[in-house]
Amino acid sequence: MAAISREEVAHLAHLARLAVTEEELDTFAGQLDVILQAVARVGEVAAADIPPTSHSVPLTNVLREDVVRPGLTREEALSGAPDAEDGRFRVPRILEEES
């Protein structure tokens, strides 16, 4: 695979609206070339008889069953609140909006 050129890196930087120096073009060209070679190697390994997967090992759900359990009543939940109104927590306004 051919190495990525400085001109290609400059073009990509322009598209991404990144300001890069001449020195960075050389650095990024080398780094991007290494990345592209690694991706090409992965593509060579992939075989038609191996199905694509998102994980290398099967996943199982480790969450517990969703079971309804008794909780606080509205009054109990609001009992420790510094301020409550109409059965809800009252908090300071943080945005300038009309009510």
TASUL-V990667 format. One record per residue. RES is the residue in one letter. SS is DSSP state (H for helix, E for strand, - for the rest). OMEGA is omega in radians with two decimals (NA if undefined). D_LAST is the distance of its C-alpha to the last C-alpha in whole Angstrom. Layout:
RES | SS | OMEGA | D_LAST
RES | SS | OMEGA | D_LAST
This chain:
M | - | -3.12 | 63
A | - | 3.13 | 62
A | - | 3.09 | 61
I | - | -3.05 | 57
S | - | 3.09 | 58
R | H | -3.13 | 57
E | H | 3.10 | 56
E | H | 3.10 | 54
V | H | 3.11 | 52
A | H | 3.12 | 51
H | H | 3.10 | 50
L | H | 3.11 | 48
A | H | 3.10 | 46
H | H | 3.12 | 46
L | H | -3.13 | 44
A | - | -3.13 | 42
R | - | 3.11 | 41
L | - | 3.05 | 43
A | - | -3.14 | 45
V | - | 3.11 | 48
T | - | 3.09 | 52
E | H | 3.13 | 55
E | H | 3.13 | 56
E | H | 3.10 | 53
L | H | 3.11 | 54
D | H | -3.13 | 57
T | H | -3.10 | 55
F | H | 3.12 | 52
A | H | 3.12 | 55
G | H | -3.13 | 57
Q | H | 3.14 | 54
L | H | 3.10 | 53
D | H | 3.10 | 57
V | H | 3.14 | 57
I | H | -3.12 | 53
L | H | 3.09 | 55
Q | H | 3.12 | 58
A | H | 3.12 | 56
V | H | 3.12 | 54
A | H | 3.11 | 58
R | H | 3.11 | 60
V | H | 3.12 | 57
G | H | 3.12 | 57
E | H | -3.09 | 61
V | H | -3.09 | 61
A | - | -3.13 | 59
A | - | -3.11 | 61
A | - | -3.10 | 61
D | - | 3.11 | 62
I | - | -3.11 | 59
P | - | 3.10 | 56
P | - | 3.13 | 52
T | - | 3.08 | 50
S | - | -3.14 | 47
H | - | -3.11 | 49
S | - | 3.11 | 52
V | - | 3.12 | 52
P | - | 3.12 | 51
L | - | 3.03 | 48
T | - | 3.14 | 47
N | - | -3.12 | 44
V | - | -3.14 | 44
L | - | 3.11 | 40
R | - | 3.07 | 41
E | - | 3.12 | 40
D | - | -3.07 | 37
V | - | 3.10 | 37
V | - | 3.11 | 35
R | - | 3.13 | 36
P | - | 3.12 | 34
G | - | 3.13 | 31
L | - | 2.98 | 29
T | - | 3.12 | 28
R | H | -3.12 | 24
E | H | 3.12 | 25
E | H | 3.14 | 27
A | H | -3.10 | 25
L | H | -3.06 | 23
S | - | -3.14 | 25
G | - | -3.11 | 26
A | - | 3.10 | 22
P | - | -3.13 | 21
D | - | 3.11 | 18
A | E | 3.13 | 17
E | E | 3.11 | 15
D | - | 3.09 | 15
G | - | 3.14 | 18
R | E | 3.04 | 16
F | E | 3.07 | 16
R | - | -3.12 | 14
V | - | 3.12 | 14
P | - | 3.09 | 13
R | - | 3.14 | 10
I | - | 3.10 | 13
L | - | 3.11 | 11
E | - | 3.12 | 9
E | - | 3.05 | 6
E | - | -3.14 | 4
S | - | NA | 0
